[in-house]
Amino acid sequence: MVRPPRPGRDPRHRRRRRKPDVQGGLPPRRSRGGDSRSRPARPGAGPVVRQPDLGRLYVDGREVAAVELARSNAQKRRGLLGRDGVAGGFVLQPCHQVHTFRMRFALDVAYLDRAGRVLVTRSMPPGRIGPLLLRSRSILEAEAGAFEGWGLATGSTVTWQLG
């Protein structure tokens, strides 16, 4: 029985099936292009993730700590997972929401707008989801209790300088 072609599809275009090679296994799939840096460098290795940029963190013009800036999706996805703590701050940019699943320590989280003003601060224990703030442009994370020592509160201005 011959199946009629689906509407909107040209019946001459058929999917090619991959044929087994001589040893019986399937040949590797062809690459569809994309970024070669996201592929493993060797079998068994994961994708290569660049380290976050390092710099200094300023709150209301005062230098308070070291900062790591995560801009790429891979850096943001990795974040602070697998660490026992963070020396200074960790900035995710752009970012609107964070979570603390699989984290080993509690975090102070500050949502920042485009100008670097603090919109909201939260203290988040492991295993929580923070609020979604679409107005936020970036998020500053630090170990729990760090914001008190830095004098960071809602309305403060946060900047950083890389290098």
C-alpha positions in Angstrom: 0.0 0.0 0.0 1.4 3.4 -1.0 0.8 6.2 1.4 -0.3 9.5 -0.2 2.0 12.5 0.4 1.2 14.8 3.3 -0.3 18.1 2.3 2.3 20.9 1.9 5.2 18.4 1.2 6.8 17.7 -2.1 6.6 14.0 -2.6 10.0 13.9 -4.4 11.7 15.0 -1.2 12.3 12.0 1.0 14.4 11.5 4.1 17.6 9.6 3.5 18.2 6.7 5.8 21.6 6.2 7.2 22.9 2.9 6.1 25.1 0.7 8.3 28.8 0.6 7.4 30.7 -2.7 6.8 31.2 -3.5 10.5 27.5 -3.2 11.2 27.5 0.2 13.1 26.0 3.4 11.8 28.2 6.1 10.4 28.5 9.3 12.4 25.8 11.9 11.8 26.7 14.8 9.6 27.2 18.1 11.4 24.6 20.7 10.8 27.1 23.5 11.2 27.2 25.6 14.4 29.9 26.5 16.8 32.7 23.9 16.8 33.8 25.2 20.3 30.7 23.6 21.8 31.8 20.1 20.7 34.1 18.0 23.0 37.8 18.2 22.3 38.2 14.5 22.7 35.9 11.5 23.3 34.5 11.6 26.8 35.3 15.3 27.4 32.5 17.8 27.9 32.2 21.1 26.1 34.9 23.7 26.8 33.6 26.5 29.1 35.7 29.7 29.2 36.4 31.0 32.7 34.3 34.1 33.8 36.0 37.5 33.5 37.6 38.8 36.7 37.5 42.3 38.1 36.6 44.5 41.0 33.2 45.2 42.5 32.1 48.7 43.7 29.0 49.5 45.8 28.0 53.2 45.8 31.5 54.1 44.5 33.4 52.0 47.3 35.5 49.0 46.2 34.2 46.1 48.2 35.3 42.8 46.7 36.6 40.8 43.7 34.0 39.9 41.1 33.5 37.3 38.4 31.4 38.2 35.4 29.6 35.4 33.5 28.3 36.6 30.1 28.0 33.4 27.9 25.2 30.9 28.3 27.8 28.2 29.2 29.3 30.3 32.0 25.9 31.3 33.3 24.7 27.7 33.2 27.8 26.5 35.2 27.6 29.5 37.6 28.6 28.6 41.1 27.7 24.9 40.9 30.4 22.6 42.2 32.0 25.2 44.4 32.1 25.3 48.2 32.0 29.1 48.3 32.8 32.3 46.4 35.4 34.9 47.2 33.6 38.2 46.4 30.8 38.4 44.0 29.5 36.6 40.9 27.6 38.6 38.2 25.3 37.0 35.7 24.6 39.3 32.7 22.0 39.3 31.2 19.8 37.5 33.7 16.3 37.8 35.2 16.1 34.8 37.5 18.3 32.4 39.4 18.0 29.2 41.4 20.1 27.5 44.1 19.4 23.8 43.2 22.5 21.6 43.7 24.2 24.5 45.5 26.4 23.7 48.5 26.0 27.0 50.3 23.4 29.8 50.8 23.5 32.9 48.6 22.7 36.6 48.9 21.2 37.7 45.5 20.7 41.2 44.2 18.7 42.0 41.0 20.2 45.0 39.2 18.6 47.2 36.5 20.4 48.6 33.4 21.9 51.5 35.5 23.2 49.1 38.1 20.7 50.1 40.8 19.6 47.3 43.2 15.9 46.5 42.6 15.6 43.6 45.1 17.8 41.6 47.4 17.1 38.1 48.7 18.9 35.6 50.8 18.4 32.1 49.3 19.2 28.8 50.9 20.1 25.8 48.6 17.2 24.3 46.7 15.2 27.5 46.0 14.0 29.5 43.0 14.3 33.2 43.1 11.7 35.6 41.7 11.5 36.4 38.0 12.2 40.1 37.5 11.9 41.1 33.9 13.2 44.6 34.8 16.5 43.2 35.9 19.4 43.3 33.5 21.9 41.4 35.7 22.1 39.5 39.0 24.8 39.7 41.6 25.4 36.6 43.8 27.6 36.4 46.9 27.8 34.2 49.9 25.1 34.7 52.5 25.8 37.7 54.7 28.2 39.4 52.3 25.7 42.2 51.4 25.5 43.4 55.0 29.3 43.8 55.1 29.3 45.6 51.8 26.5 47.9 52.8 24.5 46.8 49.8 20.7 47.3 50.0 17.8 48.1 47.8 18.5 51.4 45.9 22.3 51.0 46.1 24.3 51.4 42.9 26.6 48.5 41.9 29.3 48.7 39.3 32.3 46.6 38.3 35.5 47.1 36.5 37.1 44.2 34.6 40.9 43.6 34.4 
